[in-house]
Amino acid sequence: MMKQRPIWNSYAAGAVLGLVLLFTFVLTGHGLGASGAPTALAAVASDVLAPNATQANDYLGWMVEGGNNPLDSWIVWEVFGVLLGALAAAWWSGRLRVRVEGPPRMKNAGRLALALFAGLLSGFGARVSAGCTRGLGLSGSATRAPACVVFLVGVFGLGSLVRPLPRGVRDGSGR
């Protein structure tokens, strides 16, 4: 196993993320996001299982019409690159492990079920709103979109209000 390296300074990591966002806009004309990739996977799976229903579907049909491959999309390649980059960074820093995180009093099956439920709920919300929070927060703020300002004020304001609530949950003290 590799020796663990120190975690990046958050300001340096933020500056690098900003440069990645800038280069993404310059090179592709798109910002950063992720919620379109699972939708592309769903369109492919749906087209394999029920092609007629998929092509008739207003939400997924345009992605597969004319024999189009939804996986041949910039956002799918972006998410694939994020996955590879995260794996490489975890390996390089000596932190690559397989583990299940969550509340200490919950068994792994419960943690995984909770993560699946939360992921599905987040994914549904991202598709209803036509994008994920990361895409809105990063790409929206880079383009100075008014909706992004409202969103970020709401997220950070609500986060500040509810932050004290889970105190004691992680260590089990209940205080």
C-alpha positions, 0 to 999 in steps of 0.5 A, spaced: 500 500 500 502 507 498 503 511 503 498 516 505 499 523 502 496 530 505 489 532 503 489 538 498 488 545 501 481 547 500 483 553 496 488 550 492 483 545 490 478 550 489 482 554 484 484 548 480 476 546 479 475 553 477 481 552 472 478 545 470 471 549 469 474 554 465 477 549 460 471 545 460 467 551 457 473 553 452 474 546 449 467 544 449 462 549 450 459 546 456 459 547 463 460 541 468 455 537 470 453 529 471 445 528 471 445 527 464 449 521 464 444 516 468 439 519 463 443 517 457 444 510 460 436 509 462 435 511 455 440 506 452 437 500 457 430 502 455 431 502 448 434 495 448 428 492 453 422 496 449 424 500 443 417 502 441 416 505 448 422 508 448 422 512 441 414 514 443 416 517 450 417 524 450 422 524 455 427 519 452 425 518 445 429 524 442 435 521 445 435 514 441 431 517 434 434 515 428 439 510 431 442 515 435 447 512 441 445 516 447 452 514 450 456 518 445 455 525 449 459 529 452 456 529 459 457 521 459 465 522 457 465 527 462 462 523 468 467 517 465 473 522 466 471 524 473 470 516 475 477 515 472 480 521 475 477 520 482 480 513 482 487 515 480 487 521 485 485 516 490 490 511 488 495 516 488 494 519 495 494 512 498 487 513 500 484 508 495 479 503 499 473 499 498 468 501 504 461 503 506 460 509 510 455 512 514 452 512 521 456 508 526 449 504 529 447 502 522 449 496 518 452 496 511 445 493 508 441 499 511 447 504 509 447 501 502 439 502 502 439 509 505 444 511 499 440 508 494 434 511 496 437 518 497 441 517 490 434 515 486 431 521 490 437 526 488 437 523 481 429 524 480 430 531 483 436 533 478 432 531 472 425 534 474 429 541 475 433 539 468 440 539 472 444 537 478 446 542 484 453 541 482 452 543 475 448 549 477 453 551 483 459 551 478 456 552 471 451 557 473 455 561 478 461 561 472 455 564 467 453 569 473 446 566 472 441 569 477 437 562 478 444 560 481 445 566 486 438 564 489 440 557 489 447 558 492 444 563 498 438 558 499 443 552 500 448 555 504 443 559 508 439 552 509 445 549 511 448 554 516 441 553 519 441 545 520 448 544 521 447 544 528 442 538 528 446 532 527 451 534 532 452 527 536 449 523 531 456 521 528 459 519 534 453 516 538 453 521 544 447 524 542 449 531 545 
